[in-house]
Amino acid sequence: MPVMVSAEVAPVLRASGPPGLPLLGHLVPFGRDPLAFFARLRDEHGDIAAWSLGRRRSLLLSRPEHIAEFLGAVERTFEVIDISWMFRRLIGASVLLSRGEDWRRKRALVQPAVRPRQVRGYAATMVECGAAHADGWHDGRRVDVMGEMNALTQRIIVRTLFGGDVGDRHRALADAVAVAQREIGAELGSVSLFLPGWVRTPARRRLLAAVATIDAEVNRLIGDRMAAGSGPGQGDDLLARLLAARDEKGRPLTPREVRDEAVTLWAAGHETTATTLTWTWYLLSRSPRARERLHGELARVLGGRPPGYDDYERLDWTRQVVKEALRLYPPAWTVSPAVAHEGATLGGAPVPVGTTVWCSPWITHRDPRWFPDPEAFRPERWDPDAPTAVPDHAWFPFGGGQRACLGARFALVEATLLIATLAQRFHLDVDAGEPTPHPGILLQPAEPLRATLRAL
């Protein structure tokens, strides 16, 4: 914790932590169960806890004020680092991993494609795909919830990103992205995280094979679009917008840059929403009161018609349900770490240069100081008239600051409209039992969640 001292004495950053192993640091407990490890750091060592990943000196933040200060300083005195060789192979030099002027240019080019005005145009596709998916359901059918939500959000991302150009090949592309994400998540907690890129473990070979499949398909799509001509008015899907984007000097994204951004949008815009939906159905199944209130709102606001973009703001309880699901089970259980440069501070105290700073929505979202009875599913926490306001940056499933997720609006609208579309027609009664969250690249159930569909 930072300590307040007189003006004549420089403030000192006070951070304690558990002892680690030589060379490995705290890799073993982090790799075994990072959620429990981070929670122990918070509970036993305070709001700024010291630890290490290999030889990398690290701090874990859990207090909202510190998180806000840190996220707001990224790109100024903190720099996002490339923690995983595998992750870089998948998304390349996309806006997610770019830095400095390169990051500012790419953000300016990509951001317009996912602004609210563009998301409005995608809302009809989201609802249409949701309704078509529900057409294949029937009363009493047994389903794997994650599998169903993955299939649905894949359909949506294919339509919104590629305009349906993928055809029958979308299955191979989706499978390759799933393999890549699985291998990246597994490497985060293993010794292979520290191996140089030229070391080809079996997992890395599987990753490279998956990336080759992704590259072949995405590069084909980009080549076909470029051959046909792209520019303003040449399509309204995300790929067309990326190809048509121009920076302040009139320069487009290169084909490689378009590939990196398209793959990032696919990976971030598909399985993250599927994960959010999976946890939401689980929580609703365990809360009859919340589910009953959801159906009451849908009947009152929609009156049996399909939802539209303008209904997003009207579906107050539905949005609160989604927001509470993101609190309890944030798909991104940790925010991309960043390394301190000269001038970096936390709580008014300087952070040693080279220190890596982490923060985790999982531990802050479940801190009883900010969320009374934190394990309970209570969507009413998010009512504007709730008696206890949630502090800024106590909830940050999409990160924050300049590095906040560009697709946050897309994801929130998609999850809300899909819950509304499907819940008008079915209950998903998830089997009894407490699922174990598995923190890979995303926070997903460790075992499949099975449910029985109940037609309404």
N, C-alpha and C positions, 0 to 999 in steps of 0.2 A: 504494500500500500504506500502511496506517496505521503510524505510527512511534511506538515506545514512548519516552516522555520522563519526566523527573522529575516529581514531584507538583506542583512549583511552576510548571510550564509546561503550558499547555493542549495536549492532543494535537492534531496536525494531520493532516487527511486528505490523503495523498499520492496523487495520481492523474495519470498522464500519458496522452497520446493523440496520434494523428496530426493534422496540420493539416487543417482543413476549408475549404470554400468559403464566401465571404460569402453570407449569407441561407440557403443550402441546407445548410450544415454538411457532414455525411457522407451526405447522402441518396443521392448517386450510387453509391458503393460498397455502401451498405446495400441500395439498390433493385436493383442488379445481381446481387448474391449475398450475402444477409445471413448465411448460414451461414459462408461463407469470411471475410466481414468480421469477424464476431464471433470466429472462431477466431484471426484475425490480432491482433485487439485483445488477446485473452488471451495469446497467445504473445509478442507484442512489447511489451506495456505492463502485464502483470501481472494480479493477481487483482482489482484495482479499476482499470478503464481508463476514461479520459475520452473522450467523443465528443459529437456533437450531431446532432439531427434537426431540420433547419431552425435556428431560433434557440433551440431547447429544449436547455439544458445537460443532459447525460446521463452516467450511469455504468453500466458493465457489470460485474456481479459474476460470478466463476467459481469462487470458493472456497466449499466447503460451509458453513463456519462463518459466512461473511458472508451467504450465501443464507438460512441458518436465521434469523439475526438480522433480516434484512430482511423475510422472509415473516412472522415472528412479530410484527413491529411494524406491519404493515399494519392499518389501522383505529385505530392509536394515534398514531404520528408519521409514517406514510406513508399517502397516500390514492391509491387506484386512480384513474387518469385515463381519460377517454374519448379515446383516440388517433385514432379513426376515426369520422367522421360517418356513413359507410355502416353500420358495425357497430351504432351506436345505432339506425339506422332499422330494422334487422332485429330486434334483441332488445329494443328499448325500454328501460324502466327495470327490467329484471329484476334478480334477486339478483346477477347477474354484474357489473353496472355501478352498482348502488345503493351508497350510502354512509351512514355514520353510523347514526342510529336507524332510518332507512328500511331500510337493509341488514339490521340485526339483526332487525327485525320479519319481513321477507320470508324470511330464512334460517330463522328459527324455524318459519315456516309451510310452507316447501318441504321442509326436511330430513326430516321424518317420512315423506314419500312414497318416499324412496329409502334408508331404513334397512335393515339386514340382514334384519329380519323381513319387510319388504315385498319385498325382492329375492328371498327364498325363494319367495314366491308367483309371481314372474315367471319363475323358473328353468324350470318346466315348459313355459311358452310358448316360451322360447328354444330348448329342445331339440326341441320339436314342430315349430317353424318350420325348424330346421336339418335335421331328418329329412325334412320335406316338400320342402325345397329339394334335398336329395341324391337324392330320388326322381326328379327331373327330369334327373339326370346319367346318363351312360352311358360305358362304357369307350371311350377313344380320342377323346372329344369335346374340341374346342379351345375354350378359354374366355378371356375377359378377366377376370383375377382380381379386379380392383377392381370391375368391373361386377357380377360374381357376388356379391361380399361386400356391395356396396351394396344389391342387390336383397334379399338375405337380411336385413340389419339394418333395412331399411325395413319389411319385413314384421313384424319383431319390435317396432319402435317404434310402428307403427300399432296393433298388438294391445295392447301394454302401456300406451301413452299414451292412445289413444282408444278402446280396446276393440273395434276393428274398425268403428267408426261411419263411417269415411271412405269405405268402399266403393270403387267404381271411381275416385273422385276422388283417391286417394292418389298416383297417378302425376303429376298436375298439381302437387300440393303438393310432392312430392319434387323435381320438376324446378325449381320456383320456389326452393326452399331451395338447390339446387345452384347455380343462377344467382347467387343472392345471395352465397353463400360464395365463388364464383369472383371476382366483382367486388370484394368486400371484400379478398380476398387480393391482387388486382392493384393496388388503390389504395395498399396499405401501402408499396409501393416506388416510388411515383410522385409527381410534383409536385402532383397533384390532392389529395393528402393534406392540403395546407395551404390548399386553397380553402374559402371559406365555404360553408355549407350551401345558400345560395340559388343557387349556380352549378351549373347542370344540364349536366354533361358527358354524352356518350353513355353512358358506363358508369353514371353515376348514374341516368340515365333507365331503363336496363335494371334496375338495382337496385330502383328505385321500382315498376316494373311487376311485378317478382317479389314484392315485399312486398305489393302490392295483392292478388295472387292468394293469398298466404299468409293475409292478413287476412280475406279473404272466406270462406275455408274454415274457418279456426280460429274466427272469430267466429260462423259458422253453428253449428258444433259446440257452442260454449259456450252460445249462445242456446237450442239445442234441449235441452241438459241442464238449463239453468236453468228452462226452461218445464216440463220434466218433473218438476222438483223434485230437489234434490240435498242431501245431508247424510249423516251416518253411516249406513252400511248401504245406500247408494244406488249401489254399484258399487265395484270394487276396482282399476280402472285408475287411472293417474296423474292423468288429468283429473278424475275423480270425487274423488280425494283433494285436489286443489287447490281444487276448489269447496267441499268440506266443511271445509277448514281454517279455524280461528278463532284469532285472537291472544288475548293475555291479557285483553283488554277485550271479547272476544266478537265482534270485527269480522272479516268475511271478506275475502278478496282481492276487489278490484273486478274486473269483467269485463275491463278493460284489463290489470290486473295478472295475471290468469289467462292472458290471451293471451300476455303477455310471457314468463311462466314456461313455458308450454306450448311456445312456439316455441324457447326456449332449450333445453329438454329434448329437443325433436326434433333440433335442429341439433347439440347436444353429444352426444346419446345414439345417434346413427345413424352419421354419417359418420366420427366419431372411431374407433368400434369397427371399422367396415369398413376403415379405413386400417390399424389395428393388425393385423387379420387378414390383409390383403394382404401387409404386410411379413413377417408370421410365416410364411406359406406360402412366400414367397421364400426366407427364411432356412433353413427346413426342407428345401427342395428343394436347397439348396447344402450341406447337412450330413447325409449319409446316416447317420452315427453317431447324431446327435441324433434323427433321424426313426425309426431303428430302436428306440432306447430309448423313444421316445414310444409306439410300437405295442406294445412289451413291457409298458409300464405300463398301457395301455388294456386289454390282454388280461388282465392280472393283476387289476386293480381292478374292471373292469366285466364281464369274462367274456362279452362279446357283448351285454349289455343296454344300453339307453340310459342315459346319465349322469343324475344328479339333483343337486339342490342340495347334499346331504350329501357327494357325491363331490368337490365342489370342494376341500375340505381334504385329501382322500385322493389326489388327482391331483398329487402333488408335482412331478414332472418337467414335466407339462403346464403347471403354473403358472409354473415356472422358465423354460420356453420363452417364454411370454407376457411375463414380466417382462424377459427379455433382449431380446426384440424391441422392447419399449417403451424399453429403454435405447438401443439402436442407432438406432431410428427413432421418436422420440417424436412423436405426431401434433401436440401443442402444442409447437412447437419453441422458443417463447419464452413466458414467463409475462407476464401483464398488467402493464405498467409502472405504477409508482406514484411520486408526487411527494412530496418531503420537506417536512415542516412543521417548525416550531420544536421543537427537542428531538430531532430525528432523528439517530441515530448509526450508524456502522459501524465495528466493531473498536475501539470506545471513542472514536472521533473524531467530531466533529460533521459532519453533512452540510449543505452550504449550502442554505438554504431555497429552494424552487423547483426544485431539481435532480431530474430524473427518473431513477429507478433501474430497471435492467433485469437480468434473469437468463435464461439460456437452457439448458434441459435438453440441447439438442444439444451444446453445447460442454463442459458439465460431465460429461455422460454419457460423453464420448469423451476425457476427460483421463487420460493414462497414470498420473498420480499416484494416482488413485482406482481405476482399472481397468487393470491390466496388460494389454498387448496389446489396446488398446481397440477396434480395428477388428474383432477376432475375435468370432464368435458362440459364446459359451460359457455355456449355461444353468446349468452347474454353479457359476458364480460365486455363485448364489443359494441353494446348499445351506446349511442352517444350520450344517453342520460344515465349511464351506469354510475353508481355512487363513488366508485374508485376508478380514477383515470389511470390508464396504463402509461408509464413513463416512455418518453421518446427513446427509441432504440432498445427497449426491452423486448420488442417484437421486430425481427429483421430477417425473415425467411428469404428475402431477395437481396440481402446485403444492404449497402447504403452508401451515401456519398456519391462522388462522381462514378464510382465503380458499381453502383447498383445495377441489378440485372435489367437489361434493356427490354426483355420480354415479360416483365412483371405484369403489365396491364393485360397483355395477351393471355397469360396464364390464369389470372384471376377471372377474367371474363369467360374464358373457356371452361374452367372448372365450375363456375356458377351456372352457366347456361346448360352445361351437360347434366349437372345434378337436377336442375329444374326439368329438363327434357325427359330424363329417365325416371325420375321420381313421380312424374305424373302418371306413369303406367305400371311401375313395379316397386315393390319392396325387395331389398336384397337382405335376406336373413342370414347373416354370417354365423357359421358354426360356433358353438360355445368354445371357450378357451381364450387364453391371453397370449396374443402373438408376440414373439420376440423380435424387436427391430434389429435389422442387420445393417451396420454402417459401412457399406461399400462406397462406391462413388456417390450413390444416393442412399437414403435411409428407407429401406424396404423391408417387408416382413421376411423373416428368415425362412419360413415355410409357407407354402401356398395357403392363402385364405380361401376356403371353400364356402359357398353360399347357396341357398335355395331361392329361386326367383318366385315371388308371389305377385301375380297379376292383380291390379286394382280394378 
